Amino acid sequence: MADITASMVKELREMTDAGMMECKKALVEAEGDMEKAVDVLRTRGLAAVAKKAGRATNEGTVMTVVSDDCTRGAMVELNCETDFVAMNEKFKAYAERIAKAALAADAQDVEALKAADCDGETVEAVVTDAIHVMGENTQIARVAVVNGDGVASYIHGGGKIGVLVVFNLEGIDPASDAFKAYGRDIAMQVAAASPVAANRDAVDPSIVEHEKSIYMAQAAESGKPEAIQEKMATGRLEKFFKENVLTEQQYVKDPDKTVTDYTNEVAKSLGGTIAIADFKRFVLGEEA
């Protein structure tokens, strides 16, 4: 009997996109012959997978799910080949099943998600089934799972942009209709305004330094004294924060308010406190 190594299984899996156990069984049956193993998989109905595994997956959908108590959320990007399939309700149903599996398993990366249970089978097996049913190469691009006192989600453009927002709450039920409406508004803000961070402290220091260096260079061209240049650069950095930090942005539904103004109004009306803690924003096809 041929010695079937893990690298052989991996190679066959990459060639065919079939499951690990299916590849191992095929190699055993083929006594280690890679070409014969591919034929074995073809006879088992995986030829379509083998033919499609190398095709580009530039379309797809972003899907979010939130737990019933609105304290946990998951988001996945499931890719396919064409927009026609991406907009198909069956394809979206696969994405929703996979997102629910991610939430249940608290899957923090794609590999963990592939191994997670999904209605009694692995997510990887569900993806393979999607390939057969939809007739296109299908791949999980990325996944995010978040936890907090409150979690809200929003999908824009039929799956082109997905958002999860995490909140710190006191004295407010995250599953109440009033809070869910507010949470959706904030998630819509993230989708529309594309902030770089939830609050000023969360902005990557390298981004701040990069922006400040540009503003200092611009100020230096003014020919003004260094003390004035510093003030000019600081003022421009403040403008950057107001335009790019979620809590400081103008609220898209009412530009006379900031997101913080709107948040404080809602918190007061609900008799508690709300703080926006974090968010995840997926744009279809965007590199992670």
N, C-alpha and C positions, 0 to 999 in steps of 0.2 A: 504493500500500500504506500502510495506516495506521501511524503511529508508535506502537509499543507501549512505554510507559514502565514503569519499575520500580514506580511508584506504582499504576499500573493493575493490574499483576500482583499486587501486594500486596493491593489492594482485592478483587480476585476471589478470591484465596486466603482472605481473611478471610470472604468471603461463603459459600464452599463448602468450605473446609478441604482442598481438593485440593492436590496438589504444585505447587511453583513452575513446573516445566517444563510440567506439564499445563495450568496456567493460561495460561502464555505461548502455548502452541500453540493453545489455544482462542481466545484474543484475536486471534491472527494469522488464524485461520480465520474469525472473526467480524468481521474488519476493524476491530477496536477497539470494537465495540458490546458493552457490558457484559452486557446482557440476553441477547443472542444467544450470548455466550460461556458464560453459565450454561447455556443450552439445549444447547450443544455438549457441555459436561461431563455434562449429564444423559443425553444419548444414549450417552455412554461409560461409563455405569453409576455415575456419581458423584452421582446425585440423592439417594441416601440420605444421603450425607455432607452435602450442602447442607441437607437438612431437619433433620439432627441436630446440626449444628455449634453451634447456639445453646443447646442444652439444658444444664441444670446438671449438673455432674459432682461429686456429693457423696459417692459411694461409690468403691470401688476396692480396691487392695491395695498393701502395701509389700513389696518383694522385695529380698533380698540375695544376692550371690554372692561367694565368696572363691576366690582363685587356689589351684592345687594345692599350691604351696609355703607357703601361708598367710601371705604377706607383703603381699598386696594385696586390697582388697575394694571392692565397689560396692553401692550401694543406690539404688533408684528408688521413687518413688510414682507408680503409674499409676491414674488416676481414670476412673470410668465413672458411669452414672446410677443403677443399682440394686444392691442387695446380692446379688440373685439372680445377676447377671452377675459381680459381683466374686468370688463363691465358685466360679464355674465353672472347671474345670481348664483349659479352653482359654484363658480370660482370663489365668489365672496363668502359663500357658506363654508367652503374649505378654510378660508382665512379666519372666519369667526371661530370655527372649531379649534384651529391651531392657537388662536389667541386665548381661548378659554383654557386650553391645556397649559399654556404658558403661565396663566394666572394660578391655576391649581398646583402646578409644580414649582412655582416661584423660579422659573427658568431665567437665569441671568445672562445666558449666552446661547448662541444658535445650536452648538453641539449638545448642550444640556436639554434644549427644547426638543431636538430631534429624538432624543432618548426618552422623553417624557411620555406618560400614558395619555391616550386620547380615545376614549370610549372603548377601552379594552385592547387597543393596539398602539404601537408607537406612533409618534408624530411623523417619523420618517416614513413609515408605511402609509400613512394618510397622504403624504406628499406624493409617494409613488402612485397611489390610487388616483390622485388628481391628474397626474401625467397621463394615465390611461384614459380617464374619463374625458378630460378636456382636450387631449391630443396635442399638448404643447409641453415643452420643458418647463418645469416649475421648481423654484428654489426659494428657501427662506433666506432673506437678505439680512435681517436683524430683528432683535427683540428687546423690549424693555419692560420691566416689572417694577412698580412703585408701591410704596406703602406710606400712610400718613393718617392724621386725624380726619382728613377729608381728601377725596380724590375726584377730579372731574375730567371729562374727555370731550373731544370734538373731532369730527372728520369733515374735511373740506374737499369740495370738487369730486365727490364720489369715490374718495380714497386716494386723492393726490397728495393730501397733507393730513397728518394725524397728530394730535396733541394730547398729552396727559399732564395735568397740573396737580401738585401736591400742596395741601394747606395744613397749617397748624391752627387748631380751633380750641376755643374755650366757651362752654355754655351754648353750643350750637350743634344741632343734629345734622350731620352731613347728608343724611338720606331724606331730609325734608325737601319739599318741592321748592321752597324759597331759596334754600342754599344751592340746590342743584341748578336752578336757573342762573344764579350768580356764577357758579362754577363754570357753567357752559359759556357764559359771557367772557370770563377770563381766558378760557381755553380758545375761544374765537379770537380774542385779542392776540394771543401767542401765534395763532395761525396767520393772522393778517399782518401783524407788525414785526414779526420775527425778531424778538429781543435776544440779546446775547446772554442774559442771565436774569434770574428772578429779582435780585436786589443788587445793590452796589458792591456789597462785600463779596458776592459770588462771582464777580467779573474776574476772569483770568488776569493775573498781574501782568503777564506778558502782553496782553492786549492793551492794557492801560499804558504800559511803558511805550509800546509802539505808537499809540495814538498821541501820547504826550510828546514824543520825539518829533513827530510830524508837525504838531502845533508850535513847538519851540523853533523848529526850522522856519516855519512860516512867519513867526513873530520876529525872528532875527532879520528877515528880509525887510522889515519895516524901518530898520535903522534907529529905532527908539532905544533908550537906555535899557540895560539888562533887567532892572527891577520892573519896568513896564512890560518887557517881553514876557517875563514870568507870569505877570497878571493876565496878559493876553492869552497865553497858553493855558493857564488855569481856567479861564473863562470858556475857552473852546472845549476843554475837557469836560466841564460841567454840562455844556450843551450835548456832548457825546453821551454822557450818562442819561440825560433826560430823554434822548431819542432812542437809546438802546437798552436801557434797564427797564424791565417790565413794570415794576412798581412806580417808576417815575414817568413812564410814557403817558402821552395824552390818551385818554380812553376813546377808542375808535367810535363808540356809539354816542359819545358826548364830549367832543374835544375841549369843552370848557372845563372839564375835570381831568385829573390824573387818575390812573388806575388805583392809586392809594386813596384818593378822595372817594371814589366809587366804593372801594372795599370798606372804608370806614363807615360810609352811609349804610351799607347793607348790614355790617356787624352791629351797628347801633339799633337798626330796625329789628334785628333778630335777638337782641339782648345778650350779645356775647362779643368775643373778639375773633378776628380773622387775620392771619398772616400768610402771605404767599411764600411757600418754602422752596419750591423747585418746580421744574417742568421738563418734559421731554417732547421734542418736536421732530417728527420724521417727514421728510419730503421725498416722494417717490423717486427712486433713481439716484438720490443724493448719496454720496459716499459717507459711510459712518465715521 
